């Protein structure tokens, strides 16, 4: 029912009902679309802020992508109705809205396209979706195949939802010259000052056909009639009414009549998207359907190839072959794709949260480090002179800080050394540290070294009398908004994260000849760890923080939210936890937070508002930050486990982030293993019935950290100033693995094997034992053969 194709380029699902919310997603730097196996879609484009061209049936509030997106019968979608002109029988592809179970079904999620093959009787509908590299448009192919041994008379009705465009002005009609349905609207606004922006919006939605339709309908109400969307009245008529839409909800429906011979195939191509005016639609029609190159290939086919090449650029730096083939498939084909999406699009926002922007570009260090480098410099240019980082990074000249970025959070500075440190490890490019960059409130340029020094000193200064970091209205946990809004509450996690940042920055400074600064921050890390142990150790684990009213929370006496994962993992990273505390932490996490679907963010989940913690406690138990298997936090913990040598624990939890491998687990989670979601439902001990369900959100900071867990942890292939350090941390049940590691322009072909008689890991480079397991003086364009011998574990 579910599995990868032989070439690993697609992941396939052969039932439209077993995983009804299974999705794939495509993007370019101006748009994204997530579409599920049944044909429902969530799409948006930038102008410059996120906007829709395919809407719901009522006025939508602007919001982010929603977790566990509910689909409803009139949810925006892309469908094809099929009618037998002789019998009158009707079905729809991919499955909605008619919901007639097909005889054969295949949903194929690829890297650069998404496809369906639906057979009902002896009629097959093949649908495929791709995107251009640069334009905002969906590129659709719809193929009809007659498998019977007789002529078939059928009509097909490609149906693309437009929905409620605007309460001010909306309409639609067929433009014969363009061979396109064009739906028009005016974005609602109240202030006259907004008109200057509104007038330039792409407020039209079009469905452009390569082949002239037999008929069409633009009024959704007229198309549905009394039959509704599950059996539209208009489909039952001989032909569509060629109607328009006049301040009515528009839709894009074409009708094509086919008289098909036995075995005949017929393909149609369409473009669907937003436009400013008919002139733009005309230019799109020419570019994709009429303009041909010297080999006769038109723009549509060329764009498909260009987009495939664009997606292929997002290759990771490792290719693996392990005893876990499902892990291999995900790591080699899907993980770098998701990481590339985050880094190249900035999540399709003009003001990404600073923590997200930095961590997403940490991931880009492994794919396109030049983009990561530019992003880090851009972020630092928006730092204040006192060292504080803003809540969001502005990417567009007209962008403003919105939504959560208007709420003061205190963690952004810690990500600078952590993320830039990963870039330095991967590239060895220490020149970035001497780049001159201005401040947001002072155009005097100082080095990156100075910028990060100031960020670290800001973290030191933004502390209470005990030496714990203030939380204000949140740290990494956005909705923890009432712990410190009075100005007194502190974050235990942020104090640990600061200590870890001090250690990372001290290491970087020492490696680059700044020994005095290095000593300064090592001392601060030591001070922080003593303070953490004095105020936050609860006997078996660390507390999460202390409220404005001086109440420690995330501790054993709490009935809900008694243990949080972040302080446990970061106490290991910052070395606050000694060996005795480490063992207690591991035991507590395993007993209270670990589930079959991963490690929960907190437990027990809050079931009612706790006013001194905030809106995190109002979220449904087991969702998002309130006790879900929140994969970003889980990845932090796994990285910490690898850091302290807990290799089996780390691998077990790393593997739980992926659906499967058994079918029961995949069905429980409800998603294909082609991306890691923001979270899986938690509250496993409180509400086991719903535990494990995927949020289906592919925007998540998890991805960069998952990749680091692989490179630095599982395979132990970590860049250092002098080269590549090799120290694999394979789980004890693996006897061998192989990795192709691309590093600083070289290729290292690495074989890892356990051998009897080996007491400690040995690394051989081109047959010679490498001192300290380090491949030094790595040369660009060189290929190195590396053999790693590891001890056999009993």
C-alpha positions in Angstrom: 0.0 0.0 0.0 2.9 2.4 0.8 6.4 2.3 -0.4 9.2 3.9 -2.3 9.7 3.3 -6.0 12.6 1.2 -7.2 14.6 4.3 -8.2 13.6 6.1 -4.9 12.4 9.1 -6.8 8.8 8.8 -5.6 6.9 7.6 -2.5 3.7 5.9 -3.4 0.3 5.4 -1.7 -2.2 3.0 -3.3 -5.3 3.9 -1.3 -7.2 7.2 -1.1 -8.8 6.3 2.2 -6.1 4.6 4.4 -4.1 7.8 4.8 -6.6 10.5 3.8 -4.4 13.4 4.9 -1.2 12.1 3.2 0.4 15.0 1.4 3.2 16.2 -0.7 4.5 19.7 -1.2 6.2 21.7 -3.9 7.6 25.2 -3.8 9.6 27.8 -5.6 10.9 31.1 -4.1 7.6 32.8 -4.7 5.0 30.2 -3.8 4.2 26.8 -2.2 1.5 24.2 -2.5 0.7 21.3 -0.3 -1.7 18.9 -1.8 -3.2 15.7 -0.3 -3.9 12.4 -1.9 -7.5 13.2 -2.4 -7.0 16.4 -4.3 -7.4 19.1 -1.6 -4.7 21.8 -1.6 -3.3 24.6 0.5 -1.4 27.1 -1.6 0.0 30.6 -1.2 2.2 33.1 -3.0 4.2 36.2 -2.0 3.1 39.7 -3.0 5.2 40.5 -1.0 3.3 39.1 1.9 1.7 35.7 1.7 -1.6 35.7 -0.3 -4.0 33.2 -1.7 -5.4 32.6 -5.2 -7.5 29.6 -4.4 -9.7 30.4 -1.4 -12.1 28.7 0.9 -15.9 29.3 0.5 -15.9 32.0 3.1 -13.8 34.9 4.1 -10.5 33.6 5.6 -8.5 35.2 8.3 -4.9 35.5 7.5 -2.9 33.0 9.4 0.0 30.6 9.1 -0.4 27.1 7.8 -2.5 25.2 10.3 -1.5 22.1 12.1 -3.6 19.0 11.4 -5.3 20.9 8.6 -9.0 19.8 8.5 -10.4 19.2 5.0 -14.0 19.7 4.2 -16.1 19.1 1.2 -15.7 22.6 -0.3 -12.0 22.9 0.8 -9.9 24.4 -2.0 -8.8 21.6 -4.4 -7.9 20.4 -7.9 -10.2 17.8 -9.3 -11.4 16.2 -12.5 -15.0 15.0 -12.9 -15.4 12.2 -15.4 -18.8 11.3 -17.0 -19.7 8.4 -19.3 -21.8 10.1 -21.9 -23.7 6.8 -22.6 -24.4 5.5 -19.1 -24.3 8.8 -17.3 -22.0 7.3 -14.6 -19.7 9.9 -12.9 -16.5 9.6 -10.9 -13.9 12.1 -9.9 -10.1 12.1 -9.7 -8.0 11.9 -7.5 -10.9 10.8 -5.3 -12.9 13.8 -4.0 -15.5 15.2 -4.4 -17.6 12.2 -5.7 -15.7 9.7 -3.5 -16.3 6.7 -5.8 -13.7 4.2 -4.8 -11.5 3.6 -7.8 -10.5 0.1 -9.1 -6.9 1.2 -9.0 -5.3 4.2 -7.4 -1.8 5.6 -7.0 -0.6 8.8 -5.3 3.0 9.4 -6.1 4.9 12.1 -4.2 8.1 13.1 -6.1 10.8 15.6 -5.5 9.8 17.9 -8.3 6.3 16.7 -9.1 3.2 15.0 -7.6 1.2 12.5 -9.6 -2.0 10.5 -9.4 -3.2 7.5 -11.5 -6.9 6.7 -11.0 -8.7 3.9 -12.8 -12.5 3.5 -12.7 -13.7 0.7 -14.9 -11.7 1.0 -18.1 -11.1 4.7 -17.9 -7.8 6.0 -16.4 -7.1 9.5 -15.4 -3.5 10.5 -14.8 -2.8 13.9 -13.2 0.5 15.5 -12.5 1.4 18.8 -10.8 4.7 20.7 -11.1 5.8 24.3 -10.7 8.0 26.7 -12.7 11.3 27.7 -11.1 10.4 31.4 -10.9 6.8 32.2 -11.8 3.8 31.8 -9.6 1.8 29.1 -11.4 0.6 25.5 -11.0 1.5 23.4 -14.1 -1.0 20.6 -14.5 -1.2 17.6 -16.9 -4.4 15.6 -17.2 -4.2 12.5 -19.3 -7.3 10.3 -20.2 -6.7 6.7 -21.2 -9.3 4.3 -22.7 -8.3 0.8 -21.7 -11.4 -0.9 -23.2 -11.6 -2.6 -26.5 -14.4 -0.4 -27.7 -15.0 3.3 -28.4 -15.9 5.4 -25.3 -17.8 8.7 -25.3 -16.9 10.6 -22.1 -16.7 14.2 -20.8 -14.0 15.3 -18.4 -14.4 18.5 -16.3 -11.1 19.9 -14.8 -12.4 21.7 -11.7 -10.1 24.2 -9.9 -11.5 26.1 -6.9 -11.3 29.9 -6.7 -13.6 30.4 -3.7 -14.6 33.6 -1.9 -12.1 36.1 -3.3 -13.4 39.4 -1.8 -16.5 40.9 -0.2 -15.7 44.1 -2.1 -15.7 42.9 -5.6 -15.4 39.5 -7.2 -16.4 38.1 -10.6 -15.3 35.7 -13.3 -15.7 34.9 -17.0 -14.3 32.9 -19.9 -11.9 34.9 -22.1 -12.0 33.2 -25.5 -8.9 35.0 -26.8 -6.8 33.7 -23.9 -8.5 30.3 -23.7 -8.7 31.0 -20.0 -11.2 31.5 -17.2 -10.3 34.8 -15.5 -11.6 35.5 -12.1 -11.2 39.1 -10.7 -11.4 40.7 -7.3 -10.3 43.7 -5.3 -8.5 43.0 -2.0 -10.5 44.4 0.8 -9.1 47.5 2.5 -10.4 50.4 4.6 -7.7 53.1 4.8 -7.2 55.1 1.6 -3.5 55.0 2.3 -3.6 51.2 1.6 -4.8 51.8 -2.0 -1.2 52.5 -3.2 -0.3 48.9 -2.2 -3.6 47.2 -3.0 -3.7 48.5 -6.6 -0.6 46.5 -7.5 -1.8 43.2 -6.1 -2.3 40.1 -8.3 -6.0 40.0 -7.6 -7.0 37.8 -10.6 -7.0 34.0 -10.6 -6.9 32.2 -13.9 -7.2 28.7 -15.3 -5.4 28.7 -18.6 -6.0 25.9 -21.1 -3.7 24.8 -23.9 -6.6 23.3 -25.8 -9.9 25.1 -26.4 -12.6 23.7 -24.1 -15.9 22.4 -25.4 -17.7 24.4 -22.7 -17.1 26.0 -19.3 -18.7 27.3 -16.1 -17.6 30.1 -13.9 -20.4 30.3 -11.3 -19.8 27.8 -8.5 -23.5 27.9 -7.5 -24.6 27.2 -11.1 -22.2 24.4 -11.5 -23.2 22.6 -8.2 -26.9 23.2 -8.5 -29.0 21.0 -6.4 -26.5 18.1 -6.5 -23.8 20.0 -4.6 -20.2 19.4 -5.1 -20.4 15.6 -4.7 -22.6 15.3 -7.8 -22.9 18.7 -9.5 -26.1 19.3 -11.5 -24.1 20.8 -14.4 -22.2 17.6 -14.9 -25.4 15.7 -15.5 -26.3 18.0 -18.4 -25.1 17.5 -21.9 -22.9 20.5 -21.7 -21.9 23.3 -19.3 -23.8 26.5 -19.5 -20.9 28.8 -20.4 -21.9 30.9 -17.5 -20.1 33.8 -15.8 -19.9 35.0 -12.2 -21.1 38.5 -11.2 -20.5 39.2 -7.5 -20.9 35.5 -7.0 -18.3 32.9 -5.9 -16.3 32.0 -9.0 -14.9 28.6 -10.0 -12.8 27.4 -12.9 -14.4 24.5 -14.7 -13.8 23.4 -18.3 -15.6 20.6 -20.2 -13.9 18.5 -22.9 -15.9 15.9 -24.8 -13.9 12.9 -26.0 -14.8 10.1 -28.5 -12.0 7.7 -27.7 -10.9 4.7 -29.7 -9.7 1.5 -27.9 -6.4 2.1 -26.2 -6.4 5.8 -27.1 -4.8 8.4 -24.8 -5.5 12.1 -24.7 -3.5 14.7 -22.7 -4.5 18.2 -21.7 -2.3 20.8 -20.0 -3.3 23.7 -17.8 -1.8 26.6 -15.8 -3.5 27.8 -12.7 -2.4 30.8 -10.6 -2.7 34.5 -9.8 -2.1 37.4 -12.2 -2.4 41.2 -12.1 -4.2 41.6 -15.4 -5.1 39.9 -18.7 -1.9 41.2 -20.2 0.1 39.1 -17.8 -2.1 36.0 -18.5 -1.5 36.5 -22.2 2.3 36.6 -21.6 2.1 33.4 -19.5 0.1 31.7 -22.3 2.7 32.6 -24.8 5.6 31.6 -22.6 4.3 28.2 -21.6 2.2 27.1 -24.6 3.1 28.9 -27.7 6.9 29.8 -27.5 9.1 26.9 -28.7 12.8 26.4 -28.7 14.9 25.3 -31.7 14.1 21.6 -30.9 10.4 22.3 -30.8 10.0 22.1 -27.0 7.6 24.5 -25.6 7.9 26.6 -22.5 5.7 24.1 -20.4 8.1 21.2 -21.0 11.2 23.4 -20.6 9.8 24.8 -17.3 9.2 21.2 -15.9 12.9 20.4 -16.7 14.1 23.6 -15.2 12.2 23.1 -12.1 13.5 19.5 -11.7 17.0 20.8 -12.1 16.3 23.5 -9.5 15.1 21.0 -6.9 18.0 18.8 -7.7 20.4 21.5 -6.6 19.3 20.9 -3.0 21.5 17.9 -2.4 22.9 17.2 1.0 26.5 16.5 1.9 25.9 12.8 2.7 24.6 9.7 0.9 24.2 6.8 3.2 23.9 3.0 3.0 22.9 1.4 6.3 21.1 -1.6 7.7 18.0 0.6 7.8 16.8 1.1 4.2 13.9 3.3 5.1 16.3 5.7 6.9 18.6 5.6 3.8 15.6 6.5 1.6 14.6 9.5 3.7 18.1 10.8 4.3 19.3 10.5 0.7 16.2 11.8 -1.0 13.8 13.7 1.2 15.6 15.2 4.2 17.9 17.5 2.2 14.9 18.5 0.0 13.0 19.7 3.1 16.1 21.4 4.5 16.7 23.1 1.1 13.1 24.4 1.1 13.6 26.1 4.4 16.8 27.7 3.5 16.0 28.8 0.0 12.5 30.2 0.7 12.8 31.4 4.3 9.4 29.7 4.9 7.8 32.2 2.4 7.7 35.1 4.8 9.2 38.5 4.7 10.0 38.6 8.4 11.1 35.1 9.6 11.6 34.7 13.3 15.3 35.3 14.0 15.7 31.9 15.6 14.1 30.2 12.6 16.1 32.2 10.1 19.4 31.4 11.7 18.7 27.7 12.3 17.3 27.2 8.7 20.5 28.7 7.4 22.5 26.5 9.6 21.0 23.7 7.5 21.9 25.6 4.3 25.5 25.4 5.4 25.4 21.7 4.3 23.7 22.5 0.9 24.6 26.0 -0.3 27.0 27.5 2.2 27.3 30.8 0.3 23.6 31.4 0.9 24.0 30.7 4.6 27.0 33.0 4.8 25.0 35.9 3.3 22.0 35.2 5.6 24.2 35.3 8.7 25.6 38.7 7.6 22.2 40.0 6.8 20.8 39.0 10.2 23.7 40.6 12.0 23.0 43.9 10.1 19.7 44.0 12.0 21.3 43.6 15.4 21.2 46.6 17.8 24.4 48.2 19.0 23.9 46.9 22.5 24.0 43.3 21.1 20.3 42.5 21.2 18.9 40.7 18.2 15.4 41.5 16.8 12.5 39.1 17.1 12.3 38.8 13.3 14.6 39.5 10.3 13.3 41.8 7.6 13.9 40.4 4.1 12.0 42.9 2.0 12.2 46.7 1.8 8.5 47.0 2.7 8.4 44.3 5.3 7.4 44.9 8.9 7.6 42.8 12.0 4.2 41.0 12.3 2.4 38.6 14.5 4.7 36.8 16.9 7.6 39.0 15.9 5.9 41.9 17.7 6.1 40.0 21.0 9.4 40.3 22.9 11.4 37.1 23.2 14.9 36.7 24.6 16.6 33.7 23.0 17.6 35.1 19.6 21.3 35.9 20.5 22.1 32.3 21.5 21.6 31.0 18.0 24.4 33.2 16.5 27.4 31.2 17.7 25.6 27.9 17.4 24.5 28.4 13.8 27.6 30.2 12.6 29.6 27.6 14.4 28.1 24.9 12.2 28.9 27.0 9.1 32.5 27.3 10.2 32.7 23.6 10.8 31.4 22.7 7.4 33.3 25.3 5.4 36.4 26.3 7.3 35.6 29.8 6.2 36.9 31.9 9.1 37.0 35.0 6.9 33.4 35.5 7.8 34.5 36.5 11.3 36.3 39.5 10.0 33.6 40.8 7.7 32.5 44.3 8.6 28.8 44.7 9.3 26.7 47.7 10.5 24.1 47.7 13.3 20.4 48.5 12.8 20.7 51.6 15.1 24.3 52.5 14.2 25.8 52.4 10.7 29.3 52.1 12.0 30.7 48.8 10.8 32.3 46.3 13.1 33.5 42.7 12.6 31.3 39.7 12.9 33.5 38.8 15.9 32.5 42.0 17.6 28.8 41.5 16.7 28.8 38.1 18.4 30.9 39.3 21.3 28.2 41.9 21.9 25.4 39.3 21.6 27.0 37.1 24.2 27.5 40.1 26.5 23.9 41.1 26.0 22.9 37.6 27.2 25.1 38.1 30.3 23.6 41.5 31.0 20.0 40.4 30.5 19.8 38.4 33.8 18.3 38.8 37.2 20.2 39.1 40.5 20.7 35.3 40.7 22.3 35.2 37.2 19.3 33.6 35.4 18.2 34.9 32.0 15.0 36.9 31.8 12.3 35.3 29.6 9.9 38.4 29.0 7.1 37.0 26.9 8.9 33.9 25.6 12.1 32.2 24.7 12.4 29.4 22.2 8.9 28.4 23.3 6.8 31.1 21.7 3.6 30.7 23.7 5.3 30.7 27.1 4.2 34.3 27.3 3.2 34.8 30.9 6.2 33.5 32.9 8.1 36.8 32.8 5.9 39.6 31.3 6.2 41.5 34.6 9.9 41.7 34.1 11.0 39.2 36.8 10.4 35.7 35.4 13.4 33.8 34.1 14.1 30.9 31.8 16.1 27.9 33.0 16.4 26.6 29.4 17.7 30.0 28.1 20.3 30.1 30.9 21.5 26.7 29.7 21.4 27.7 26.1 23.4 30.8 26.9 26.0 28.7 28.6 26.2 26.4 25.6 26.5 29.4 23.3 29.4 30.7 25.5 31.2 27.4 25.1 30.7 27.3 21.3 31.9 30.9 21.0 34.8 30.4 23.3 35.9 27.5 21.1 35.7 29.6 18.0 37.5 32.4 19.5 40.3 30.2 20.7 40.7 28.6 17.3 41.0 32.0 15.8 43.6 33.5 18.1 41.3 35.4 20.5 42.4 33.6 23.7 41.4 36.4 26.1 37.8 36.6 24.8 37.7 32.8 24.8 38.7 32.7 28.5 36.0 35.4 29.3 33.2 33.3 27.9 34.4 30.0 29.3 34.3 31.6 32.7 30.8 32.8 32.0 29.7 29.3 31.0 31.1 27.9 34.3 29.3 30.6 36.3 26.1 29.9 34.5 26.3 26.1 35.2 26.8 26.7 38.9 23.7 29.0 39.0 21.7 26.5 37.0 22.5 23.7 39.5 21.8 26.0 42.4 18.3 27.1 41.4 16.9 24.6 38.9 18.0 21.1 39.8 15.0 19.3 41.3 16.5 16.1 42.4 15.8 14.0 39.3 15.7 16.6 36.5 16.0 20.3 35.8 13.1 22.8 36.1 12.0 24.9 33.2 12.1 28.3 34.8 11.0 30.6 37.6 7.9 32.8 37.2 7.4 36.5 37.9 6.1 35.5 41.4 9.3 33.4 42.1 7.6 30.0 41.5 9.9 27.4 40.0 7.9 25.3 37.4 8.6 22.2 35.5 9.4 20.3 38.7 8.2 17.2 40.5 5.6 18.9 42.7 3.7 20.2 39.6 0.7 18.2 38.7 0.9 19.2 35.0 4.0 20.3 33.1 6.2 18.7 35.7 9.0 17.8 33.3 10.1 19.6 30.1 12.5 18.0 27.6 14.5 21.2 26.7 16.2 21.8 30.1 17.2 18.1 30.2 19.0 18.0 26.8 20.6 21.5 27.0 21.9 20.7 30.5 23.9 18.0 28.8 25.1 20.3 26.0 26.2 23.1 28.4 27.8 20.5 30.8 25.7 21.7 33.8 24.8 18.0 34.4 27.5 15.8 35.8 27.5 12.0 35.3 25.2 11.4 38.3 22.7 14.0 37.1 22.9 12.7 33.5 21.8 9.2 34.6 18.9 10.6 36.5 17.8 12.8 33.6 18.0 9.9 31.1 15.8 7.7 33.4 13.3 10.5 34.0 13.0 11.3 30.3 12.6 7.6 29.3 9.9 7.1 32.0 7.9 10.3 31.6 8.5 11.7 28.1 9.4 8.9 25.7 6.6 7.4 23.6 6.4 5.1 20.6 6.3 8.2 18.4 9.2 10.1 20.0 10.0 12.2 23.0 7.3 14.6 24.2 8.1 18.3 24.9 6.6 18.2 28.3 4.5 15.9 30.5 1.9 15.7 31.7 0.3 18.0 29.2 -1.6 20.9 30.6 -5.4 20.5 30.6 -6.3 24.0 31.7 -4.8 27.5 31.7 -2.0 28.2 34.1 -1.8 31.9 34.2 1.8 32.2 35.4 3.0 30.1 32.4 0.8 31.4 29.6 -1.0 30.4 26.5 1.1 27.2 25.9 -1.1 25.7 28.6 -4.3 26.6 26.6 -3.3 24.5 23.6 -5.0 21.2 23.4 -3.2 18.6 25.5 -0.7 16.7 23.3 -0.6 19.3 20.5 2.1 21.7 19.5 4.2 22.9 22.5 1.7 21.5 25.0 3.1 18.0 25.2 3.3 17.0 21.6 6.2 15.0 20.3 7.6 18.4 19.2 10.3 17.3 16.8 12.4 20.4 17.0 12.8 19.9 20.8 13.3 16.2 20.3 16.1 16.9 17.9 17.9 19.1 20.5 17.7 16.2 22.9 19.0 13.7 20.4 21.9 15.9 19.5 22.7 16.1 23.2 22.6 12.4 23.6 25.1 11.9 20.8 27.3 14.6 22.5 27.4 12.6 25.7 27.9 9.2 24.1 24.3 7.8 24.5 24.4 6.4 21.0 21.7 3.7 21.2 19.3 6.1 23.0 20.0 8.7 20.3 19.4 6.4 17.4 16.2 5.0 18.8 14.7 8.5 19.2 16.1 9.7 15.9 14.4 6.8 14.1 11.1 7.5 15.8 10.8 10.8 14.0 10.0 8.9 10.8 6.7 7.1 10.2 7.1 3.4 10.1 8.7 1.1 9.2 5.6 -1.0 10.1 2.3 -0.2 8.4 0.4 0.2 11.7 2.7 3.0 12.7 2.4 4.8 9.3 -1.4 4.6 9.4 -1.4 5.9 13.0 0.7 8.9 12.1 -1.2 9.4 8.8 1.6 10.7 6.7 4.1 9.5 4.2 7.8 9.5 5.2 8.7 12.3 2.8 9.1 15.0 5.4 9.4 15.4 9.2 6.4 17.3 10.6 6.5 20.0 13.1 5.0 17.5 15.6 3.2 14.3 16.3 0.5 14.2 18.8 1.7 13.6 22.3 -0.1 13.3 25.7 0.5 9.6 25.2 -0.2 8.6 28.8 -3.2 10.9 29.1 -5.0 10.5 25.7 -3.5 7.4 23.9 -6.2 7.2 21.3 -4.9 10.3 19.4 -1.2 10.0 20.2 1.1 9.8 17.2 -1.0 11.8 14.7 1.1 14.0 12.4 0.5 17.7 12.3 1.4 17.6 8.5 3.3 20.9 8.9 6.5 20.8 7.0 7.7 24.1 8.3 9.9 23.1 11.3 13.3 23.9 12.7 13.8 20.2 13.3 15.3 19.6 9.9 18.7 21.3 10.3 19.2 19.7 13.7 18.2 16.2 12.4 20.9 16.7 9.7 23.4 17.6 12.4 22.5 14.6 14.4 23.4 12.5 11.4 26.6 14.3 10.4 28.0 15.1 13.8 26.4 12.3 15.7 25.4 9.0 14.0 28.1 9.0 11.4 30.5 11.3 13.4 31.7 13.2 10.3 32.2 16.6 11.8 34.2 19.5 10.3 36.9 21.1 12.4 39.3 23.8 11.5 42.0 21.4 10.3 39.8 19.0 8.4 37.2 16.3 9.0 37.0 14.5 12.3 35.7 11.0 11.9 34.2 9.3 15.0 31.0 7.3 14.2 28.5 6.7 16.9 26.6 3.8 15.3 23.9 2.0 17.3 25.3 -1.2 18.9 23.2 -3.5 16.6 24.7 -2.1 13.4 27.8 -3.9 12.2 28.6 -1.7 9.2 27.5 1.3 7.2 28.9 3.3 4.4 28.7 7.1 3.7 29.7 9.3 0.8 30.6 12.6 2.5 31.1 15.8 0.4 33.3 18.1 2.4 34.9 21.4 1.4 34.8 20.4 -2.3 36.2 16.9 -1.8 34.5 13.5 -1.8 35.2 11.0 1.0 34.0 7.4 0.4 33.7 6.0 3.9 33.3 2.4 4.9 32.5 1.8 8.6 32.8 -1.7 9.9 33.0 -3.4 13.3 35.9 -5.8 13.7 36.9 -8.1 16.4 40.2 -7.2 18.1 39.7 -3.5 17.8 39.6 -1.7 21.1 39.1 1.8 19.9 37.9 3.3 16.6 40.6 3.5 13.9 40.5 5.6 10.8 42.5 4.8 7.7 42.7 7.3 4.8 43.8 5.8 1.5 45.3 3.0 3.5 47.1 5.1 6.1 46.2 5.4 9.8 44.9 8.9 10.4 46.2 10.5 13.6 43.3 11.3 16.0 40.8 10.1 13.3 41.2 13.4 11.5 41.4 13.7 7.7 43.7 16.8 7.5 44.4 19.2 4.7 41.4 18.1 2.6 41.9 19.1 -1.0 39.1 20.3 -3.3 38.1 17.9 -6.1 40.0 15.0 -4.5 38.4 11.6 -3.8 39.5 9.9 -0.5 39.0 6.3 0.4 38.3 6.0 4.1 38.0 2.8 6.2 36.8 3.1 9.8 37.2 0.1 12.1 35.1 0.1 15.2 35.1 -2.3 18.1 32.5 -5.1 18.2 30.0 -4.5 21.0 28.9 -7.4 23.1 
